[in-house]
């Protein structure tokens, strides 16, 4: 019997080996147990991975670790057939602190991934984890966005131009943009459309510089089209590292309805931007992490939610009450980390893991709610 080689190893063994190059297969995206805060979990994860801090002048550690999977797709049909599904488990460019690498190019990544899953439904169904980093949105270009939007919508059976013609003004937009929003969208898709001088000016300026309001609108629409195409997406992250120049816009409220998406398969949602349309459609959501963003309102029913972790968010008692009341069935863990000084002075609550009551006033806030293990920390 000859010595084992890649060519004669059973597929199950190859899958195990190749999976070691995928954070998803290694369980890195799984929620950690316990009452740790978001920051504590992040630190714990970094400690587990025993990785040095990403240096800006070095190549992205994440890209380097993904390279073997890419290479395996080119070795032979056999290795490609095993490696490719694993490669598509996640789209989390800039994961951890790897976004700090200045050697990494973000250009075209969001549009090309959106086009790939539009053209390859067999690959779209492998995608389990997506993280939309602000850098991805910053570099979205006009022409690539138009093509990716059209192809993505087409794969969903949607005539995007016709659908967007029916879009309503978006009240979450900057005041100057509310009225022009539907006209801007249609004009963006079809430059032959007759439009007002004001919209013409918006179009001209929209891609003149990164993060211009028009560019941001189109980039978030592109993110919505991507999400709409992923039937098995378990975890979606819409958070950004806190830097002065980063600015994710709100998730477009009417994007998903016009793509005929009424539900999302998400189990875990990490929110760093206002994203009520995602919450409304993720009815099977089990874990919700929110930080540094406007609190979604009104909170839709979250019947399957088991874990909520909140950080860097100033919640009033009524907001807190609305959130917890909307968790109608399975909430077991609640962690609120308030770091704002004024809030911390008013509310310093601590309790042990699995404690049946909060130190102050669970009954004040939620009379009749079953006991939850929870902590509100400074
Ligand atoms: Zn994987």
Boltz pocket constraint, residues with backbone or C-beta under 6 A from the ligand:
constraints:
  - pocket:
      binder: B
      contacts: [[A, 19], [A, 22], [A, 23], [A, 24], [A, 25], [A, 26], [A, 85], [A, 86], [A, 89], [A, 90]]
      max_distance: 6.0
